[in-house]
């Protein structure tokens, strides 16, 4: 009887081990089974965003959204992180994790402003100047503050109220003004309005994004390069203009970092750096 019991237990043990091994093998098979996922990427108004690159962790490559924002990916296995990217855009959520077939891996994108203009954005610059007076070289410096105080949308236009203030080293205000920048599509304008809010002056500033040969005001866009200021190191567009003034050759250089704005300006009169403006800080998007 004792032998029979031991034999029975041995048989049961083998059966249980076999069941566990079989179950475990089945779980691995299910876990490694390939699956497909899909979704859509839209802006805040529900319009599809095309050309978004979607990366998949684990070496599963990438996908790209169609013009209506839709995308799909086959042959994924295990847990995979899905991350959308597109220059000038941020997405919510930043990424999502999938582990089975689903068709609603959706994201909402928001476009960064090319000039850094969002409500509450602030730029702080240090401005150094030099000039010759009665044969003597005089120098000085002050600070320039710029803030987007309000943003309003009217039809195809977006208007930015930009407050500009110059202060000396003792934080005393030298002068201040409020300017209006308008954007229609991706073209920015210097706007002047009457008391009734009607535009009576509109001068094109630039169209984004930049390419070599474009213009920003009187400046020609030359090339992209790295530039460092007190605010950090930026990949910026280097722009240049030169002209004669009172028989003196004037050279002006400007560096514009996409999604931040102007980070540096240098103006030379002959051999003298007459004015230099450097970005100290930017808080915005």
C-alpha positions as CSV (number, residue, x, y, z in Angstrom):
1,X,0.0,0.0,0.0
2,X,2.9,2.3,0.9
3,X,4.5,1.7,-2.5
4,X,1.2,2.3,-4.3
5,X,0.9,5.7,-2.5
6,X,4.4,6.7,-3.4
7,X,3.9,5.6,-6.9
8,X,0.7,7.6,-7.1
9,X,2.4,10.7,-5.7
10,X,5.3,10.3,-8.2
11,X,2.8,10.0,-11.1
12,X,0.9,13.1,-9.9
13,X,4.2,15.0,-9.5
14,X,5.3,14.2,-13.0
15,X,1.8,15.2,-14.3
16,X,1.9,18.5,-12.4
17,X,5.4,19.2,-13.7
18,X,4.3,18.3,-17.2
19,X,1.3,20.6,-16.9
20,X,3.5,23.5,-15.6
21,X,6.0,23.0,-18.4
22,X,3.2,22.9,-21.0
23,X,1.5,26.0,-19.5
24,X,4.8,27.9,-19.4
25,X,5.5,27.0,-22.9
26,X,2.0,28.1,-23.9
27,X,2.5,31.5,-22.1
28,X,5.8,32.1,-23.9
29,X,4.2,31.3,-27.2
30,X,1.3,33.7,-26.5
31,X,3.8,36.4,-25.3
32,X,5.9,36.2,-28.4
33,X,3.0,36.1,-30.8
34,X,3.2,39.0,-33.4
35,X,0.5,41.6,-33.3
36,X,-0.4,44.9,-35.1
37,X,-1.2,48.3,-33.8
38,X,-2.6,51.5,-35.4
39,X,-3.7,55.0,-34.5
40,X,-4.1,58.6,-35.5
41,X,-2.3,61.8,-34.7
42,X,-4.3,65.0,-34.7
43,X,-3.9,68.6,-33.6
44,X,-6.1,70.2,-31.0
45,X,-8.9,70.8,-33.6
46,X,-8.9,67.1,-34.6
47,X,-7.1,67.7,-37.9
48,X,-4.7,64.9,-38.9
49,X,-1.0,65.7,-38.8
50,X,1.0,64.2,-41.7
51,X,4.7,63.4,-41.8
52,X,5.0,62.4,-38.2
53,X,7.8,59.9,-37.6
54,X,6.8,57.2,-35.1
55,X,9.6,55.1,-33.5
56,X,9.1,51.7,-31.9
57,X,11.4,50.4,-29.2
58,X,13.0,47.0,-29.3
59,X,14.3,47.5,-32.8
60,X,11.0,47.4,-34.6
61,X,11.7,50.3,-36.8
62,X,9.5,53.3,-37.6
63,X,6.3,54.4,-39.3
64,X,5.1,57.7,-40.7
65,X,1.7,59.2,-40.6
66,X,-0.3,59.8,-43.8
67,X,-1.7,63.2,-44.6
68,X,-4.7,62.5,-42.5
69,X,-2.6,61.6,-39.5
70,X,-3.2,57.8,-39.6
71,X,-0.5,55.2,-39.1
72,X,-0.2,51.4,-38.6
73,X,2.5,48.9,-37.7
74,X,2.6,45.1,-38.0
75,X,4.8,42.3,-36.6
76,X,5.4,43.8,-33.1
77,X,6.2,41.4,-30.2
78,X,6.2,41.9,-26.5
79,X,6.0,45.3,-24.8
80,X,6.8,48.1,-27.2
81,X,7.0,51.9,-26.6
82,X,5.6,54.0,-29.3
83,X,7.0,57.6,-29.6
84,X,6.0,60.2,-32.2
85,X,8.4,63.0,-33.3
86,X,8.2,65.9,-35.8
87,X,10.3,69.0,-35.9
88,X,8.5,71.9,-34.4
89,X,5.8,69.8,-32.7
90,X,5.2,68.3,-29.2
91,X,2.9,65.4,-28.6
92,X,0.6,64.3,-25.8
93,X,1.2,61.9,-24.4
94,X,4.9,61.9,-25.3
95,X,4.8,58.1,-25.8
96,X,2.6,55.0,-25.2
97,X,3.3,51.4,-24.5
98,X,1.6,48.5,-26.2
99,X,1.7,44.7,-25.8
100,X,-1.2,43.5,-27.9
101,X,-3.3,44.4,-30.9
102,X,-5.0,47.7,-30.6
103,X,-6.3,50.3,-33.1
104,X,-6.5,53.5,-30.9
105,X,-2.9,54.4,-30.2
106,X,-3.6,58.1,-30.7
107,X,-1.7,61.2,-29.9
108,X,-2.5,65.0,-30.0
109,X,0.1,67.3,-31.4
110,X,0.8,71.0,-30.7
111,X,2.9,73.1,-33.0
112,X,5.7,75.2,-31.5
113,X,5.8,78.8,-32.7
114,X,8.8,79.3,-35.0
115,X,9.7,82.7,-33.4
116,X,9.0,81.5,-29.8
117,X,5.8,83.6,-29.5
118,X,3.4,82.1,-26.9
119,X,1.5,84.0,-24.3
120,X,3.8,84.9,-21.4
121,X,7.0,84.2,-23.3
122,X,9.9,86.3,-22.1
123,X,13.3,87.2,-23.6
124,X,16.0,89.0,-21.7
125,X,19.0,90.5,-23.7
126,X,22.2,92.3,-22.8
127,X,23.0,95.1,-25.2
128,X,26.5,96.5,-25.4
129,X,27.3,99.6,-27.5
130,X,30.4,101.5,-28.5
131,X,30.9,104.7,-30.4
132,X,33.5,107.4,-31.0
133,X,32.9,110.9,-29.6
134,X,35.4,113.7,-30.2
135,X,38.0,111.1,-31.0
136,X,37.4,109.0,-27.9
137,X,35.9,105.5,-27.8
138,X,32.9,105.4,-25.4
139,X,31.1,102.2,-24.3
140,X,28.0,101.4,-22.4
141,X,25.5,98.6,-21.8
142,X,21.8,98.2,-20.9
143,X,19.3,95.4,-20.9
144,X,16.3,94.8,-23.2
145,X,13.3,92.8,-22.1
146,X,10.6,91.5,-24.4
147,X,7.4,89.8,-23.4
148,X,4.3,88.5,-25.3
149,X,1.6,89.9,-23.1
150,X,-1.4,88.6,-25.1
151,X,-2.3,86.4,-28.1
152,X,-5.5,86.7,-30.0
153,X,-6.8,84.9,-33.1
154,X,-9.1,86.5,-35.6
155,X,-9.9,84.4,-38.6
156,X,-6.7,83.4,-40.4
157,X,-4.6,85.8,-38.3
158,X,-2.9,85.4,-35.0
159,X,-1.8,88.6,-33.3
160,X,0.8,88.9,-30.6
161,X,1.1,92.0,-28.4
162,X,4.8,92.3,-27.6
163,X,6.0,94.6,-24.8
164,X,9.5,95.9,-25.1
165,X,11.4,97.6,-22.3
166,X,15.0,98.9,-22.1
167,X,16.5,99.2,-18.6
168,X,19.9,100.4,-17.4
169,X,22.2,98.5,-15.0
170,X,20.3,100.0,-12.0
171,X,17.0,98.6,-13.3
172,X,15.8,102.0,-14.2
173,X,13.5,102.1,-17.3
174,X,15.0,103.9,-20.2
175,X,12.1,103.5,-22.6
176,X,9.2,101.1,-23.3
177,X,6.7,100.3,-26.1
178,X,4.2,97.8,-27.2
179,X,4.4,96.4,-30.7
180,X,2.0,94.0,-32.6
181,X,3.3,91.1,-34.6
182,X,0.8,89.3,-36.8
183,X,1.1,85.8,-38.2
184,X,-1.0,84.5,-41.2
185,X,-0.1,80.9,-41.9
186,X,3.6,80.7,-41.4
187,X,4.3,84.3,-42.5
188,X,5.0,86.9,-39.8
189,X,4.3,90.6,-40.2
190,X,5.0,93.9,-38.3
191,X,1.6,95.3,-37.7
192,X,0.3,98.8,-36.8
193,X,-3.3,99.3,-35.9
194,X,-5.5,102.3,-35.3
195,X,-7.6,102.9,-32.2
196,X,-10.4,100.8,-33.7
197,X,-8.2,97.8,-34.1
198,X,-8.0,98.2,-37.9
199,X,-4.7,97.5,-39.6
200,X,-3.2,100.5,-41.4
201,X,0.4,99.2,-41.8
202,X,1.5,95.7,-42.5
203,X,5.2,94.8,-43.4
204,X,6.3,91.3,-44.0
205,X,9.1,90.1,-41.6
206,X,9.7,86.5,-42.7
207,X,8.2,83.2,-43.6
208,X,9.0,80.1,-41.6
209,X,10.7,77.7,-41.7
210,X,13.9,79.3,-43.0
211,X,16.1,78.1,-45.9
212,X,19.4,79.5,-47.1
213,X,18.6,82.5,-49.4
214,X,15.4,83.5,-47.5
215,X,15.2,86.9,-45.9
216,X,14.3,88.2,-42.4
217,X,13.7,91.9,-42.7
218,X,16.7,93.3,-44.6
219,X,18.9,90.3,-43.6
220,X,19.7,87.4,-45.9
221,X,19.6,83.9,-44.4
222,X,23.0,82.4,-45.0
223,X,23.4,79.1,-43.2
224,X,22.7,77.1,-40.1
225,X,25.5,77.0,-37.4
226,X,26.0,76.6,-33.7
227,X,26.1,79.8,-31.6
228,X,26.6,80.2,-27.8
229,X,25.2,82.9,-25.6
230,X,24.7,83.2,-21.9
231,X,21.3,81.5,-22.4
232,X,23.0,78.4,-23.9
233,X,24.1,76.9,-27.2
234,X,21.7,77.0,-30.1
235,X,21.5,75.6,-33.6
236,X,20.7,78.9,-35.3
237,X,20.3,80.5,-38.7
238,X,23.1,82.9,-39.4
239,X,21.9,86.0,-41.3
240,X,23.8,89.0,-42.7
241,X,23.3,92.4,-44.3
242,X,25.8,95.2,-45.2
243,X,25.3,98.7,-46.4
244,X,27.0,102.2,-46.5
245,X,26.0,104.9,-44.1
246,X,27.8,108.3,-44.3
247,X,30.6,106.7,-46.2
248,X,31.0,104.1,-43.4
249,X,30.6,100.4,-44.2
250,X,28.1,98.8,-41.8
251,X,28.0,95.1,-41.3
252,X,25.2,93.4,-39.4
253,X,25.0,89.8,-38.3
254,X,22.0,88.1,-36.8
255,X,21.5,84.6,-35.4
256,X,18.0,83.2,-35.2
257,X,17.2,80.0,-33.3
258,X,14.0,78.3,-34.5
259,X,11.3,78.1,-31.7
260,X,13.3,80.7,-29.6
261,X,13.8,83.7,-31.9
262,X,16.8,86.0,-32.1
263,X,19.6,84.9,-29.9
264,X,22.4,87.3,-31.0
265,X,23.0,90.4,-33.1
266,X,26.3,92.1,-33.9
267,X,26.6,95.4,-35.8
268,X,30.0,96.6,-36.9
269,X,30.9,100.1,-38.1
270,X,34.2,99.7,-39.9
271,X,36.5,98.1,-37.3
272,X,34.3,98.9,-34.3
273,X,31.7,96.6,-32.9
274,X,29.1,99.4,-32.5
275,X,26.4,97.2,-30.9
276,X,26.1,93.6,-29.7
277,X,22.9,92.1,-28.4
278,X,23.1,88.7,-26.6
279,X,20.2,86.5,-25.3
280,X,20.6,86.0,-21.5
281,X,17.4,84.0,-21.0
282,X,14.2,82.8,-22.7
283,X,11.1,81.4,-21.0
284,X,8.3,80.2,-23.2
285,X,7.4,77.1,-25.1
